[in-house]
Structures are given as structure tokens and as C-alpha cells.
Amino acid sequence: MVEDTLKDMDGSITSIAELKRKLPKQVNHNTLKVILNYLEESNKIAVTIMGITWIHNTNTNLRNAISKGLEV
């Protein structure tokens, strides 16, 4: 539920307060922090001073290009 909400957010960066407003009221703050920690560790979101951004990309062409690309 949190993943879907973050994927479908209008802006590229969102705050925790704005995310909580978009989620159903039954989501506990501590549970949300655990979920966000998991998403950050699994490289699906980036948490910065400015807010939270969805960074996970499922495009197979992009993944292939990255894996075959040269590191500069």
C-alpha cells in the first residue's frame, strides 16, 4: 500500500507528513518508519533532507544497459 502510494505520487519528492495524508488513517507512524526503512534498504526509495523519492525502475532495457555499460 505504501509502495503504490509512493509510485503514484504527483511530485517527485514528498515528505513523510504528505505521505501520511495520502495513506489510510490506520497506518501507524512507527509501522510507516519500518516500511520506509525497508524500502530504502531495498533501493526502491531515496530518503534525503528534502524528502522521499521513488527510484526503483523495472525497465529491463535500462537494467541491461546499466549492466553492460562502462564505468567512467
N, C-alpha and C positions, 0 to 999 in steps of 0.2 A: 504494500500500500504506500509506504514511504518512497520506495523506488519509483513507482508510477507517478507519484505526485511531483517528484524532483525532475523526472524526464519531461513532464508536460508543463513545467513552469514557463510563464511568458518571458521573463527576463533571463539573462544568462547567469546572474548572481542573485542569490536570495539569502535572507537572514533566517536564523532559527525561529525568530518570532513570526516572520511571514509564513514560514513553512508550517508552524503550528496552527496558524489561522486557516490554512488550506486543508489541514488534516481533520478527521473527525474528532470530536471533543474527548473521546475516551482514550486517546493516546497520552500516556503518562510521560512527563518530561524526562525522567530517568530512563525509561524504555527508549525514548527517542534518541537520547545521547548514546545508548548502546548500539542502536541501529546505525546511527551516523558514524560511529567508530568503526563498525564492521564494514560499511560501505567505503570508508576512507582506506582501510587496510586492504580491501579487495580492489582498489584502484578504480572504483566506479564514480567517486566524487572527490573533489578537492576542497578542503576547508582552509580558508585564508582569513586574514583580518577583515577583508571586505565582505565575506560571506561564504556560501556554499555553491559550488558549481558542479553540474553533471558532466563528467569527462569520458565515461565509458562509451566506446564506439564498437558496434557489432559488424561493421562493414568488412567483409572478407577481403576485398580488393585492397583496402587500406592496410589491413594486417599483413597481407602478403608483401606489399610494397615496403613496409617497415622492416619485416624480417629479412628481405633480400637487399635492402638498401645499404649504402655505405655510411659509416660513421665518420664524421668530419672532425 
